[in-house]
Amino acid sequence: MYAGLTAGAEKLETPPAASGRNQALALAAAALLIEAALLDGHFGAAERRAIGAVLERYFHLAPAERDSLIAEGTAAQAAASDLYG
């Protein structure tokens, strides 16, 4: 799963300047990546690190911001509707 999460990360373009819209995009991206990581029923440390690295690089986050975004993304993913769950 780890390789799949990081495979396209180097192709990501730089996002627009920080804004409320960009923060919403970062949260949506985090929740979606976490949802993908959970497809096998497990969100492990390696997946957490991979997602954190992608979010940190793409959204230019400090480590504390990255950790906060992953926590918010985890909560958003847990609260989201799920067609099959």
C-alpha positions, 0 to 999 in steps of 0.5 A, spaced: 500 500 500 505 504 501 508 504 494 501 506 491 500 512 496 507 515 494 507 513 486 505 519 483 507 524 489 513 527 485 508 529 479 504 533 483 504 541 482 505 546 487 498 548 489 496 555 489 498 560 495 495 559 502 487 560 502 481 558 506 480 554 499 487 551 499 486 549 507 479 545 505 483 542 499 488 540 504 483 537 508 479 533 503 486 530 500 488 528 507 481 524 508 481 521 501 488 519 502 486 516 509 480 513 506 485 509 500 490 507 506 484 504 510 481 500 504 485 494 507 482 495 513 489 498 516 492 504 517 499 503 519 505 507 521 508 506 514 502 509 511 501 515 516 508 517 514 507 516 506 501 520 507 504 525 511 510 526 506 505 527 501 501 532 504 507 536 507 511 536 500 505 538 496 501 543 501 508 546 504 506 544 511 511 544 517 511 538 521 506 540 526 501 542 521 502 536 517 500 532 524 494 536 525 492 535 518 492 528 518 488 528 525 483 532 522 483 528 515 482 522 520 476 525 523 473 527 517 474 520 514 471 517 520 465 522 519 464 521 512 458 517 509 460 510 506 457 507 500 459 500 503 461 501 510 
